Amino acid sequence: MSVQEHGTPPGDHGAAGDETGRRLEDLARRAAALRRELPAGAVESDAENTDTAFGMRRLWEEGLFAFCLPRRFGGVNDARPELHTEAFVKIILDIMAGDSSTGMNFVVQALSTMEVFKEGNTLPETTKRELARLILDEGVRLCASNSEAGAPGPVTARRVEGGIVVNGTKAFNTNSGGGGWANVGLALEGRKGRYHALLPLDQAGVTMKHDWDVMGQRGTHSQTIVYDEVFVPDGYHFTGNGIPPLYLSYVFLMHATIMLGPGLGAFDAALDYVRKMDRPSFPEFESATEDVLVRRRVGRCAVDLEAARAFLLQSARKIERCGPEGDTTELFVESFAVKAACIRAALTVTQEIFDLTGARSTANSYRFDRFWRNARTFATHDPTDAKEVWIGDWHLSGKEPPMAAMLRV
């Protein structure tokens, strides 16, 4: 099996029906083609520290923004993470391999879409229909504006005539670099529990700080956003209906795809480079393909990546079989393990590719170091050591991980 060929369309979709099956196959083929198209844009956005506008536009043009929308609006998975999970993970892995920043932006787009269009929240149907039109017809991007890490205090809202007014600061607003809409998590005065406001990022009172200046995942443009007396009319703010346990496992699988993507992209780039340069490590070998040291390193990288990918897809299939009402405790723990495995594989491969490609490949024109910088940056999102402690605790004593372990924003 070649790590390079991950774009194989999904096969039997069973109850999904022939039409949905054909659509999934078509989207998988499009994502596989984008895997070869996106790297050029990835190099540019990394070098200039700019949003992955090219990559996100191409995803929209190829119809991938529709995946998480309800079918009544032209979507595929009805905003339900348990539907077609394996097929979606394969699609994301191809995008991530092409450009991990575009892939991460797309994951945020997908998760935000599922939250906004989830059945049972209080967002009016008319608003959902309008947002679906903007996403499908205009390529509008969605930002999950949730993180308050390092912010001065929580984002709040108060009721006024005809709507609410939002104030506060959010950090790490991934996928906001191209404008679009934000789904802002907030505390509404006089009401307990999580509340949400949907607002366009070009609205008065919204200040995007353009302060994303880190070593990796630069194209995500995960900047700080300040909301200052931002009015949100009735019909565009809503209550959620809780976070189902299955969704948490799904989010960790999305994290795992974000981690594995740079490893897959680095492997693609290294193979292309070695084949074109065709320089063996020792003069006794006539070509790089005959060099046993080159072949061994390629094989070792392939094993690491394939093992992590297989683990990821296994968990995706379990989410599909589990369904929203199934027992998800083991899936929680397994999703931690999948993320840890993908982190380990990605960090190993993104470092070792230079032993394959040599000193000339360190030129800034290639920017092969971006793969390691991207992997290392997202790997700091939450501590892998802690995840492995909870995994070990589960296997030793059956103790479930604490809720604080589930998801950090």
C-alpha positions in Angstrom: 0.0 0.0 0.0 1.3 3.4 -0.9 1.0 6.2 1.6 1.0 8.5 -1.4 -2.4 7.2 -2.6 -4.9 8.1 0.1 -7.6 9.4 -2.3 -9.2 6.1 -3.1 -13.0 6.8 -3.2 -15.1 5.0 -0.5 -16.9 2.0 -1.7 -20.1 0.5 -0.3 -22.1 3.1 1.6 -25.0 0.8 2.4 -28.1 2.7 3.6 -26.6 6.0 2.3 -28.1 5.1 -1.1 -26.7 5.1 -4.6 -27.0 8.9 -5.0 -25.2 9.7 -1.8 -22.6 7.0 -2.5 -21.8 8.5 -5.9 -21.6 12.0 -4.4 -19.2 10.8 -1.7 -17.0 9.1 -4.4 -17.0 12.3 -6.5 -16.0 14.4 -3.5 -13.2 11.9 -2.6 -11.8 12.1 -6.2 -11.9 15.9 -6.0 -10.0 16.0 -2.7 -7.4 13.5 -4.0 -6.8 15.9 -7.0 -6.5 18.9 -4.6 -3.8 17.0 -2.7 -1.5 17.7 -5.7 -2.8 21.2 -6.3 -2.7 22.8 -2.9 1.0 22.6 -2.0 1.9 25.7 -4.1 -0.5 27.8 -2.2 0.7 26.3 1.1 4.3 27.5 0.3 3.1 31.0 -0.5 0.8 31.4 2.6 3.6 30.0 4.9 6.2 32.4 3.4 4.0 35.4 3.6 2.1 34.5 6.8 -1.3 35.1 5.0 -4.6 33.3 5.0 -5.0 30.2 2.8 -7.4 32.1 0.5 -6.5 30.0 -2.5 -6.9 26.7 -0.8 -10.3 27.5 0.7 -11.6 28.9 -2.5 -10.6 25.7 -4.3 -12.4 23.6 -1.7 -15.6 25.6 -2.1 -15.3 25.5 -5.9 -15.0 21.7 -5.8 -18.2 21.5 -3.7 -16.5 20.3 -0.4 -18.2 23.1 1.7 -21.5 21.2 1.2 -20.4 18.0 3.0 -21.6 18.9 6.6 -24.8 20.7 5.5 -28.2 19.1 5.8 -29.4 17.2 2.7 -32.4 19.5 2.5 -30.0 22.3 1.8 -27.9 20.4 -0.7 -25.5 18.8 1.8 -24.4 15.3 2.6 -24.2 14.3 6.2 -27.1 16.3 7.7 -24.8 18.0 10.2 -24.4 14.7 12.0 -20.8 13.6 12.8 -21.7 9.9 12.9 -22.7 9.9 9.2 -20.0 9.1 6.6 -17.3 9.7 9.2 -14.7 7.5 7.5 -15.3 9.0 4.1 -15.0 12.5 5.5 -11.7 11.6 7.3 -10.2 10.3 4.1 -11.2 13.5 2.3 -9.7 15.7 5.0 -6.5 13.7 5.0 -6.0 14.4 1.3 -6.6 18.1 1.9 -4.3 18.2 4.9 -1.5 16.5 2.9 -1.8 19.2 0.3 -1.9 22.1 2.7 -2.4 21.5 6.5 -3.5 25.1 7.1 -6.2 24.8 4.5 -7.1 21.5 6.0 -7.3 22.9 9.5 -9.5 25.8 8.2 -11.7 23.3 6.5 -12.1 21.2 9.7 -13.2 24.4 11.6 -15.6 25.1 8.7 -17.0 21.6 9.0 -17.4 21.7 12.8 -18.9 25.1 12.7 -21.4 24.1 10.0 -22.5 21.1 12.1 -23.0 23.3 15.2 -25.0 25.9 13.3 -27.2 23.4 11.4 -27.6 20.9 14.2 -31.2 19.7 14.6 -32.7 20.8 17.9 -30.9 24.1 18.4 -33.1 27.2 18.4 -31.7 28.8 15.3 -34.7 29.5 13.0 -35.1 27.6 9.7 -35.0 30.8 7.7 -31.6 31.7 9.1 -30.3 28.2 8.4 -31.5 28.5 4.9 -29.8 31.9 4.4 -26.5 30.6 5.8 -26.7 27.5 3.6 -27.2 29.7 0.5 -24.2 31.9 1.5 -22.0 28.8 2.0 -23.0 27.0 -1.2 -23.3 30.0 -3.6 -20.8 32.4 -2.2 -18.3 30.2 -0.4 -18.8 32.0 2.9 -16.5 30.7 5.6 -17.4 30.0 9.2 -15.2 30.7 12.2 -15.8 29.0 15.6 -15.1 31.9 17.8 -14.8 30.1 21.2 -11.3 30.3 22.7 -10.7 32.9 25.5 -7.2 31.7 26.4 -5.3 34.7 27.5 -8.3 37.0 27.0 -9.2 39.6 29.7 -12.5 37.9 30.4 -15.5 36.0 29.0 -17.4 37.3 26.0 -20.9 38.3 27.2 -24.1 39.6 25.6 -27.1 41.6 26.9 -30.6 41.7 25.5 -31.8 44.9 23.8 -34.8 45.6 21.7 -34.7 43.4 18.6 -31.7 41.4 19.5 -28.5 41.2 21.7 -25.3 43.2 22.0 -22.0 41.2 22.2 -18.8 42.4 24.0 -15.5 40.7 24.6 -12.4 39.2 23.1 -11.8 35.8 21.5 -8.4 34.3 20.8 -7.4 31.7 18.2 -10.1 32.4 15.6 -9.0 29.9 13.0 -10.5 30.3 9.6 -11.3 34.0 10.1 -8.6 35.3 7.7 -10.9 35.3 4.8 -13.8 37.1 6.4 -17.1 35.3 6.5 -19.2 34.7 9.6 -18.3 33.9 13.2 -20.3 31.6 15.5 -19.5 33.3 18.8 -19.8 31.3 22.0 -20.8 33.6 24.9 -22.6 34.0 28.2 -26.0 35.8 27.9 -26.9 37.9 30.9 -29.7 36.4 33.0 -29.4 33.0 31.4 -27.4 29.9 32.4 -25.5 27.8 30.0 -23.8 28.3 26.7 -25.2 30.7 24.1 -24.3 31.5 20.5 -24.4 34.5 18.3 -23.9 34.4 14.5 -22.5 37.6 13.0 -20.6 38.7 9.9 -16.9 39.5 10.5 -17.2 42.8 8.5 -19.8 44.1 10.8 -19.4 47.4 12.7 -17.8 46.8 16.1 -15.8 43.7 15.0 -12.0 44.2 15.1 -9.7 41.6 13.7 -6.3 42.0 15.1 -4.2 40.2 12.5 -1.8 39.2 15.2 -1.3 35.5 14.2 2.5 35.3 14.2 3.7 31.8 15.1 6.1 29.3 13.5 3.5 26.9 12.0 0.0 26.6 10.7 0.5 30.2 9.6 -2.2 30.0 6.9 -4.9 29.4 9.4 -4.6 33.1 10.4 -5.9 32.2 13.9 -6.0 35.8 15.0 -7.6 37.6 18.0 -11.0 39.1 17.4 -12.5 41.9 19.6 -16.3 42.4 19.7 -17.3 45.9 20.9 -21.0 46.6 21.2 -21.8 44.3 18.3 -25.5 44.1 17.6 -26.9 40.7 16.6 -30.6 40.7 15.6 -33.1 38.2 16.7 -33.0 35.1 14.6 -29.2 35.1 14.6 -28.5 34.1 18.2 -29.5 30.7 19.7 -29.1 28.1 22.4 -27.4 24.9 21.6 -28.7 21.7 23.0 -25.6 20.4 24.7 -22.5 18.6 23.4 -23.3 14.9 22.8 -20.5 12.5 24.0 -20.0 11.2 20.5 -19.2 14.7 19.2 -16.2 14.9 21.6 -14.7 11.8 20.1 -15.3 13.1 16.6 -13.6 16.4 17.4 -10.5 14.5 18.6 -10.5 12.5 15.4 -10.5 15.8 13.6 -7.5 16.9 15.7 -5.8 13.7 14.7 -6.3 14.4 11.0 -4.9 17.9 11.5 -1.8 16.3 13.1 -1.3 13.5 10.6 -1.7 15.8 7.6 1.8 17.5 7.8 3.4 14.0 8.0 1.5 12.9 4.8 2.4 16.1 3.1 6.1 15.8 4.1 6.2 12.2 2.7 4.7 13.3 -0.6 7.2 16.1 -0.9 10.2 14.0 0.0 9.3 11.3 -2.5 8.9 13.8 -5.3 12.2 15.4 -4.4 14.1 12.2 -4.2 12.8 10.9 -7.5 13.6 14.2 -9.3 17.1 14.6 -7.8 17.8 10.9 -7.9 21.0 11.2 -5.8 22.0 8.2 -3.8 23.6 8.6 -0.3 26.7 6.6 -1.3 28.5 6.4 -4.7 28.2 2.6 -4.9 24.5 3.0 -5.6 23.6 4.1 -9.2 20.4 5.8 -8.2 18.4 6.8 -5.2 15.8 4.1 -5.8 18.6 1.5 -5.6 20.0 3.0 -2.4 19.1 0.6 0.4 19.4 3.4 3.0 16.9 5.6 1.1 14.6 2.7 0.6 14.8 1.8 4.4 13.9 5.4 5.4 11.1 5.6 3.0 9.8 2.3 4.3 10.0 3.3 7.9 8.2 6.6 7.3 5.5 4.7 5.3 5.0 2.2 8.2 4.6 5.0 10.8 2.1 7.0 8.6 0.1 3.9 7.6 -0.2 2.6 11.1 -1.5 6.0 12.4 -3.8 6.4 9.4 -5.3 2.9 9.9 -5.9 3.6 13.6 -7.6 6.9 12.7 -9.9 5.2 10.1 -10.7 2.4 12.5 -12.0 4.9 15.0 -13.9 6.7 12.3 -15.7 3.5 11.5 -16.5 2.9 15.2 -18.2 6.3 15.3 -20.4 5.4 12.4 -21.4 2.1 14.0 -21.8 3.6 17.5 -24.4 6.2 16.5 -25.5 9.1 18.7 -27.0 6.9 21.4 -24.2 4.3 21.8 -21.8 3.8 24.6 -19.0 6.3 23.9 -16.6 5.8 26.8 -14.2 3.6 25.0 -14.3 5.9 22.0 -13.3 8.8 24.2 -10.2 6.9 25.3 -9.4 5.6 21.8 -9.7 9.1 20.3 -7.0 10.2 22.7 -4.8 7.3 21.6 -5.5 8.1 17.9 -4.4 11.7 18.3 -1.3 10.6 20.2 -0.4 8.1 17.5 -0.9 10.7 14.8 1.3 13.3 16.7 4.1 10.7 17.0 4.0 9.7 13.4 3.8 13.3 12.1 6.7 14.6 14.2 8.9 11.6 13.3 8.3 11.8 9.6 8.5 15.6 9.3 11.9 15.5 11.0 13.3 12.5 9.1 12.5 13.7 5.6 15.7 15.8 5.5 17.7 12.5 5.9 16.1 11.6 2.6 16.3 14.9 0.8 19.7 16.2 1.9 21.1 19.7 2.5 19.9 21.3 -0.7 16.3 20.6 0.3 16.7 23.0 3.2 16.5 26.0 0.8 13.7 28.4 1.6 12.3 28.0 -1.9 11.1 24.5 -0.9 10.1 25.4 2.7 10.1 21.7 3.6 10.6 22.8 7.2 7.0 24.0 7.2 5.8 20.4 7.7 7.6 20.0 11.0 6.7 23.6 12.1 3.0 22.9 11.3 3.0 19.6 13.1 4.9 20.9 16.1 2.6 23.9 16.4 -0.7 22.0 16.5 0.8 19.3 18.8 1.0 21.9 21.5 -2.8 22.4 21.5 -3.1 20.1 24.5 -0.5 18.0 26.3 0.0 14.5 24.8 1.6 13.4 28.1 -1.6 14.0 29.9 -3.6 12.1 27.3 -1.3 9.1 27.6 -1.7 9.2 31.4 -5.5 9.0 31.0 -5.2 6.2 28.5 -2.9 4.3 30.9 -5.3 4.9 33.7 -8.2 3.5 31.6 -6.4 0.3 30.7 -5.1 -0.3 34.3 -8.2 0.6 36.3 -11.0 1.4 34.0 -11.1 5.0 35.3 -12.8 7.4 32.8 -10.9 10.5 31.8 -12.1 13.7 33.6 -14.4 16.0 31.5 -11.6 18.6 31.5 -9.6 16.2 29.4 -12.1 16.0 26.7 -11.8 19.3 24.8 -9.7 22.4 25.3 -10.4 25.7 23.6 
